[in-house]
């Protein structure tokens, strides 16, 4: 039997919230560490840019399907 959106959200909410908090903490750690870089320029790394692109995919309108697939394709070019 197919679950309702509310049932799915009830099941997934806490884990998704935890993942987002962990991601926020990772960005904070990178920001704090980049303050200690030898050069005073802004820290740039392609992996950080990929993470920012991934956030864009996650925040797109819900009518755009296959977020997980698009994230996998985004990160598949990293190797």
MMTF fields as JSON, N, C-alpha, C and O atoms, coordinates in Angstrom:
{
  "mmtfVersion": "1.0.0",
  "mmtfProducer": "UNKNOWN",
  "numBonds": 315,
  "numAtoms": 316,
  "numGroups": 79,
  "numChains": 1,
  "numModels": 1,
  "chainsPerModel": [1],
  "groupsPerChain": [79],
  "chainIdList": ["A"],
  "bondAtomList": [4, 2, 8, 6, 12, 10, 16, 14, 20, 18, 24, 22, 28, 26, 32, 30, 36, 34, 40, 38, 44, 42, 48, 46, 52, 50, 56, 54, 60, 58, 64, 62, 68, 66, 72, 70, 76, 74, 80, 78, 84, 82, 88, 86, 92, 90, 96, 94, 100, 98, 104, 102, 108, 106, 112, 110, 116, 114, 120, 118, 124, 122, 128, 126, 132, 130, 136, 134, 140, 138, 144, 142, 148, 146, 152, 150, 156, 154, 160, 158, 164, 162, 168, 166, 172, 170, 176, 174, 180, 178, 184, 182, 188, 186, 192, 190, 196, 194, 200, 198, 204, 202, 208, 206, 212, 210, 216, 214, 220, 218, 224, 222, 228, 226, 232, 230, 236, 234, 240, 238, 244, 242, 248, 246, 252, 250, 256, 254, 260, 258, 264, 262, 268, 266, 272, 270, 276, 274, 280, 278, 284, 282, 288, 286, 292, 290, 296, 294, 300, 298, 304, 302, 308, 306, 312, 310],
  "bondOrderList": [1, 1, 1, 1, 1, 1, 1, 1, 1, 1, 1, 1, 1, 1, 1, 1, 1, 1, 1, 1, 1, 1, 1, 1, 1, 1, 1, 1, 1, 1, 1, 1, 1, 1, 1, 1, 1, 1, 1, 1, 1, 1, 1, 1, 1, 1, 1, 1, 1, 1, 1, 1, 1, 1, 1, 1, 1, 1, 1, 1, 1, 1, 1, 1, 1, 1, 1, 1, 1, 1, 1, 1, 1, 1, 1, 1, 1, 1],
  "groupList": [{"groupName": "UNK", "atomNameList": ["N", "CA", "C", "O"], "elementList": ["N", "C", "C", "O"], "formalChargeList": [0, 0, 0, 0], "bondAtomList": [1, 0, 2, 1, 3, 2], "bondOrderList": [1, 1, 2], "singleLetterCode": "X", "chemCompType": "L-PEPTIDE LINKING"}],
  "groupTypeList": [0, 0, 0, 0, 0, 0, 0, 0, 0, 0, 0, 0, 0, 0, 0, 0, 0, 0, 0, 0, 0, 0, 0, 0, 0, 0, 0, 0, 0, 0, 0, 0, 0, 0, 0, 0, 0, 0, 0, 0, 0, 0, 0, 0, 0, 0, 0, 0, 0, 0, 0, 0, 0, 0, 0, 0, 0, 0, 0, 0, 0, 0, 0, 0, 0, 0, 0, 0, 0, 0, 0, 0, 0, 0, 0, 0, 0, 0, 0],
  "groupIdList": [1, 2, 3, 4, 5, 6, 7, 8, 9, 10, 11, 12, 13, 14, 15, 16, 17, 18, 19, 20, 21, 22, 23, 24, 25, 26, 27, 28, 29, 30, 31, 32, 33, 34, 35, 36, 37, 38, 39, 40, 41, 42, 43, 44, 45, 46, 47, 48, 49, 50, 51, 52, 53, 54, 55, 56, 57, 58, 59, 60, 61, 62, 63, 64, 65, 66, 67, 68, 69, 70, 71, 72, 73, 74, 75, 76, 77, 78, 79],
  "secStructList": [7, 7, 7, 7, 2, 2, 2, 2, 2, 2, 2, 2, 2, 2, 2, 2, 2, 2, 2, 2, 2, 2, 2, 2, 2, 2, 2, 2, 2, 2, 2, 2, 2, 2, 6, 6, 1, 1, 1, 7, 1, 7, 7, 7, 7, 2, 2, 2, 2, 2, 2, 2, 2, 2, 2, 2, 2, 2, 6, 1, 7, 6, 6, 1, 7, 7, 2, 2, 2, 2, 2, 2, 2, 2, 2, 2, 6, 6, 7],
  "xCoordList": [0.842, 0.0, 0.892, 1.841, 0.589, 1.371, 1.105, -0.035, 2.179, 2.052, 1.714, 2.012, 1.09, 0.795, 2.058, 3.016, 2.044, 3.182, 3.412, 4.558, 2.351, 2.474, 3.134, 3.97, 2.774, 3.391, 4.884, 5.701, 5.22, 6.63, 7.392, 8.484, 6.831, 7.484, 7.62, 8.656, 6.603, 6.688, 7.855, 8.559, 8.057, 9.1, 10.488, 11.449, 10.621, 11.915, 12.402, 13.59, 11.532, 11.859, 13.077, 13.991, 13.104, 14.194, 15.553, 16.538, 15.614, 16.873, 17.315, 18.497, 16.385, 16.723, 17.193, 18.159, 16.519, 16.916, 18.324, 19.128, 18.626, 19.956, 21.013, 22.083, 20.715, 21.663, 21.932, 23.069, 20.906, 21.081, 21.902, 22.724, 21.686, 22.483, 23.949, 24.847, 24.188, 25.559, 26.214, 27.394, 25.473, 26.0, 26.326, 27.362, 25.44, 25.709, 26.969, 27.762, 27.164, 28.355, 29.61, 30.65, 29.526, 30.676, 31.044, 32.224, 30.046, 30.315, 30.95, 31.868, 30.463, 31.043, 32.507, 33.344, 32.817, 34.203, 35.114, 36.237, 34.638, 35.428, 35.639, 36.747, 34.586, 34.716, 35.723, 36.555, 35.651, 36.589, 38.017, 38.95, 38.193, 39.531, 40.086, 41.291, 39.24, 39.73, 40.229, 41.022, 39.783, 40.291, 41.766, 42.464, 42.243, 43.625, 44.522, 45.687, 43.985, 44.794, 45.908, 45.764, 47.009, 48.154, 47.821, 48.188, 47.132, 46.778, 45.479, 44.69, 45.269, 44.09, 42.93, 41.857, 43.15, 42.078, 40.99, 41.179, 39.858, 38.736, 39.102, 39.695, 38.755, 39.033, 38.173, 36.956, 38.797, 38.085, 38.497, 39.682, 37.51, 37.751, 36.565, 35.418, 36.83, 35.752, 34.747, 33.563, 35.213, 34.292, 33.303, 32.133, 33.772, 32.877, 31.834, 30.667, 32.266, 31.327, 30.294, 29.124, 30.719, 29.765, 28.729, 27.546, 29.163, 28.217, 27.199, 26.016, 27.66, 26.743, 25.766, 24.588, 26.252, 25.355, 24.318, 23.157, 24.751, 23.837, 22.731, 21.574, 23.08, 22.055, 21.027, 19.836, 21.485, 20.557, 19.598, 18.408, 20.104, 19.243, 18.206, 17.036, 18.63, 17.717, 16.629, 15.541, 16.917, 15.94, 15.098, 14.284, 15.276, 14.447, 13.003, 12.706, 12.139, 10.714, 10.466, 11.17, 9.483, 9.233, 8.724, 8.734, 8.282, 7.814, 8.979, 8.766, 10.203, 11.371, 11.783, 12.245, 11.627, 11.838, 13.306, 14.196, 13.512, 14.799, 15.948, 17.047, 15.704, 16.779, 17.956, 19.107, 17.682, 18.765, 19.589, 20.817, 18.942, 19.661, 20.528, 21.683, 19.985, 20.749, 21.931, 22.987, 21.766, 22.889, 23.977, 25.161, 23.585, 24.573, 25.329, 26.542, 24.624, 25.282, 26.233, 27.321, 25.836, 26.69, 27.996, 29.073, 27.899, 29.076, 29.866, 31.008, 29.285, 29.991, 31.179, 32.104, 31.177, 32.292, 33.477, 34.53, 33.347, 34.402, 35.582, 36.73, 35.307, 36.374, 37.291, 38.225],
  "yCoordList": [-1.183, 0.0, 1.254, 1.348, 2.17, 3.393, 4.303, 4.471, 4.877, 5.763, 7.173, 7.572, 7.916, 9.313, 10.141, 9.678, 11.349, 12.251, 12.492, 12.575, 12.604, 12.814, 11.614, 11.79, 10.408, 9.212, 9.139, 8.785, 9.476, 9.469, 10.516, 10.239, 11.711, 12.769, 12.378, 12.633, 11.771, 11.3, 10.324, 10.368, 9.455, 8.449, 9.036, 8.613, 9.976, 10.456, 11.751, 12.063, 12.501, 13.846, 13.924, 14.706, 13.138, 13.247, 12.914, 13.597, 11.885, 11.519, 12.6, 12.939, 13.14, 14.201, 15.451, 16.094, 15.787, 16.956, 16.766, 17.697, 15.59, 15.282, 15.427, 15.988, 14.929, 15.035, 16.49, 16.855, 17.312, 18.724, 19.446, 20.302, 19.108, 19.712, 19.3, 20.125, 18.035, 17.563, 18.285, 18.629, 18.515, 19.23, 20.68, 21.211, 21.305, 22.666, 22.728, 23.658, 21.755, 21.708, 21.508, 22.099, 20.691, 20.48, 21.782, 22.121, 22.519, 23.812, 24.781, 25.524, 24.77, 25.631, 25.285, 26.178, 23.994, 23.583, 24.012, 24.458, 23.881, 24.321, 25.833, 26.318, 26.573, 28.032, 28.436, 29.314, 27.804, 28.14, 27.769, 28.521, 26.62, 26.183, 27.072, 27.321, 27.556, 28.392, 29.733, 30.392, 30.149, 31.374, 31.235, 32.238, 30.018, 29.767, 29.409, 29.06, 29.495, 29.212, 30.254, 31.381, 29.862, 30.762, 32.001, 33.112, 31.819, 33.008, 33.592, 32.889, 34.834, 35.493, 35.471, 36.003, 34.849, 34.756, 33.798, 33.006, 33.874, 32.996, 31.553, 31.295, 30.641, 29.221, 28.7, 28.885, 28.057, 27.478, 26.025, 25.693, 25.176, 23.761, 23.236, 23.545, 22.453, 21.963, 21.107, 21.081, 20.416, 19.579, 20.443, 20.086, 21.572, 22.49, 23.049, 23.208, 23.342, 23.83, 22.76, 23.076, 21.501, 20.408, 20.31, 20.097, 20.463, 20.424, 21.555, 21.363, 22.725, 23.858, 23.597, 23.942, 22.991, 22.633, 21.607, 21.66, 20.681, 19.658, 20.307, 19.895, 21.309, 22.027, 22.652, 22.68, 23.151, 23.702, 22.648, 22.915, 21.467, 20.377, 20.046, 19.826, 20.011, 19.651, 20.689, 20.359, 21.936, 22.992, 23.357, 24.277, 22.652, 22.906, 22.522, 21.785, 23.032, 22.735, 21.227, 20.488, 20.787, 19.35, 18.693, 17.465, 19.465, 18.835, 18.335, 17.627, 18.696, 18.181, 16.865, 16.859, 15.756, 14.44, 14.028, 14.695, 12.923, 12.223, 13.015, 13.042, 13.656, 14.4, 13.487, 13.854, 12.31, 11.394, 11.002, 10.957, 10.724, 10.36, 11.527, 11.327, 12.739, 13.905, 14.173, 14.612, 13.915, 14.06, 13.041, 13.378, 11.805, 10.776, 11.132, 10.934, 11.655, 12.064, 13.236, 13.282, 14.169, 15.306, 14.84, 15.303, 13.932, 13.465, 12.402, 12.114, 11.82, 10.772, 11.329, 10.582, 12.62, 13.233, 13.517, 13.914, 13.331, 13.653, 12.687, 13.083, 11.442, 10.429, 10.568, 9.78],
  "zCoordList": [0.0, 0.0, 0.0, 0.779, -0.844, -0.961, 0.243, 0.677, 0.763, 1.912, 1.462, 0.336, 2.356, 2.076, 2.302, 2.921, 1.801, 1.999, 3.492, 3.934, 4.26, 5.702, 6.375, 7.26, 5.972, 6.537, 6.211, 7.061, 4.986, 4.593, 5.395, 5.892, 5.527, 6.29, 7.756, 8.37, 8.312, 9.708, 9.879, 10.888, 8.908, 8.981, 8.725, 9.368, 7.826, 7.349, 8.013, 7.926, 8.663, 9.11, 10.024, 9.764, 11.077, 12.045, 11.432, 11.708, 10.615, 9.973, 8.987, 8.935, 8.21, 7.257, 7.996, 7.586, 9.07, 9.872, 10.42, 10.394, 10.907, 11.432, 10.336, 10.573, 9.152, 8.039, 7.676, 7.378, 7.698, 7.383, 8.45, 8.125, 9.711, 10.788, 10.639, 10.809, 10.322, 10.113, 8.938, 9.008, 7.873, 6.721, 7.085, 6.685, 7.839, 8.297, 9.139, 8.998, 10.009, 10.848, 9.994, 10.285, 8.954, 8.066, 7.362, 7.275, 6.857, 6.226, 7.233, 6.887, 8.466, 9.503, 9.753, 9.888, 9.816, 10.05, 8.902, 9.137, 7.665, 6.517, 6.589, 6.355, 6.909, 7.011, 8.074, 7.846, 9.226, 10.301, 9.918, 10.199, 9.281, 8.885, 7.78, 7.746, 6.879, 5.786, 6.302, 5.629, 7.476, 8.094, 8.44, 8.58, 8.578, 8.969, 7.788, 7.976, 6.579, 5.385, 5.288, 5.76, 4.674, 4.551, 3.742, 4.123, 2.635, 1.858, 2.4, 3.032, 2.159, 2.699, 1.717, 2.001, 0.553, -0.423, 0.016, 0.94, -0.646, -0.329, -0.68, -1.728, 0.179, -0.027, -1.176, -1.178, -2.139, -3.279, -3.447, -3.433, -3.604, -3.842, -4.628, -4.304, -5.648, -6.5, -5.723, -6.059, -4.702, -3.912, -3.137, -3.002, -2.632, -1.925, -2.888, -2.531, -4.101, -5.108, -5.465, -5.68, -5.53, -5.782, -4.666, -4.933, -3.431, -2.311, -2.421, -2.141, -2.828, -2.998, -4.147, -4.053, -5.225, -6.324, -5.866, -6.27, -5.022, -4.495, -3.671, -3.748, -2.891, -2.127, -3.056, -2.744, -4.196, -5.178, -5.703, -5.871, -5.961, -6.427, -5.357, -5.67, -4.113, -3.031, -2.803, -2.33, -3.135, -2.862, -4.073, -3.999, -5.188, -6.361, -6.072, -5.132, -6.89, -6.737, -6.765, -7.453, -6.027, -5.875, -7.156, -7.251, -8.135, -9.385, -10.241, -11.225, -9.873, -10.591, -9.948, -8.807, -10.652, -10.043, -9.975, -10.503, -9.316, -9.327, -8.711, -9.263, -7.578, -6.917, -6.592, -6.83, -6.055, -5.674, -6.898, -6.825, -8.002, -9.232, -9.7, -10.077, -9.679, -10.122, -9.192, -9.648, -7.898, -6.965, -7.27, -7.272, -7.526, -7.863, -9.135, -9.214, -10.124, -11.366, -11.116, -11.69, -10.277, -9.942, -9.315, -9.692, -8.368, -7.655, -8.421, -8.062, -9.46, -10.21, -10.976, -11.296, -11.279, -12.001, -11.105, -11.602, -9.806, -8.863, -8.978, -8.774, -9.3, -9.343, -10.5, -10.647]
}
